[in-house]
Amino acid sequence: MGEYVIKLPDVGEGVAEAELVEWNVKVGDLVREDMVLAAVMTDKATVEIPSPVDGEIIWLGGEIGEVIPIGSPIIRLKIEGEGHAVAVEPAKPVKAEAPAPADKPVEAAKPERKPALAPKPQEASKPASAKPVFNTSAPRGEGEKPLASPAVRQRARDNGVDLRQVSGTGPAGRITHEDLDGFFSRGAQKPGVAALSPDNSVKEIKVVGLRRKIAEKMAIAKSRIPHITYVEEIDVTSLEELRAALNTKKRPDQAKLTILPFLMRAMVKAIADQPQLNALYDDEANIIHQHGGVHIGIAAQTPGGLVVPVVKHAEARTLWDCAAEVNLLADAAKTGTATREQLSGSTITITSLGSMGGVVTTPVINHPEVAIIGVNKIMIRPMWDGTAFIPRKMMNLSSSFDHRVIDGWDAAVFIQRIKALLETPAMIFVED
């Protein structure tokens, strides 16, 4: 028998450390090659750490939320044969996929090397094409932690499912998306409250991972930046008519237009008149870095929290190109596959809650930027045209600015320019 040491791998260029956000195993567990052991996070990207060998966990280094230097030992395993230490190649973020249709044949598994651990009896006798059998009884004992990827755990939490009640058909009993589908198909639901009763419980939730990074960034922004928020209502009736007309004529390969690409193009034209809005303020050196390229961050809500993927060089993109890039970045953010490059480099940010956008918001500036544009929901309201009240589609822009470097007058001029462009959307396409 030997000892195998897994070191924290290099999870990104220039990254010196990573935060441990999840353990999928405990000391004493038997693991197989490629089984996910842990997940770490850096710069809002979560990466799974697989096992390169079969073995038994004899030591785990670090607590959830602990920041670990790259190259540090994080797991020790007892294996057959000689042991050694390696920094394993991190697994790419897993994207949840829909289960295969029932009538689709299952491909035969490729031959694998003989495992160091003997397979479980039920695994040895299960045909390669057999469908997983879902056990309806509680498959785990009290205190036993189920094995599952972060995506599966998040899906279970969203649906109120206790993973200890779900049978896993993956390696070492790991729970897959197909296992959850089978659990749901049996009519399993979140247990309801039998009767009204006082709840005196207190749950302690450690702030780790993406939530901790969000908290740190918001604290810096609010403590350092004196915000001024400017709200203006915009009549988007004509814009919505144009958007609907363009969507009916779009090519199959073109992304569906939302209001965001129009707003992005309007911001590009407004920034051409007021380039000081497209800047980063280094308040320690007292230097404003005014950028020529308009790199628009799009605040996106994901299961793990808020991230800001970036549409680079919006000034060089068409309306359709902006729409395609927004869709690509939104999908990458929601599935956890966005790269560090896609999540960095913004010079101004848009934040929107879609149909839940409310009437007015007070958005927090994405430090060290100096402006953020907040989109509120569109509502039909009666507006006076001089002779009668007529229904119009109205939307508020709630935008915040760094009052240290942006005066209230300049903020108002900027938003009024965007308002004029959105209310007369043909002007967006006119070259200055």
Helices and strands as residue ranges (DSSP letters): E 2-7, E 17-23, E 30-31, E 36-42, E 45-50, E 55-60, E 67-69, E 73-79, E 85-87, H 121-125, H 150-158, G 163-165, G 171-173, H 177-185, H 209-224, E 227-235, H 237-249, H 259-273, G 275-277, E 279-282, E 287-290, E 296-302, E 305-307, E 310-311, G 314-316, H 319-335, E 348-352, G 354-356, E 371-384, E 389-402, H 408-423, G 425-429
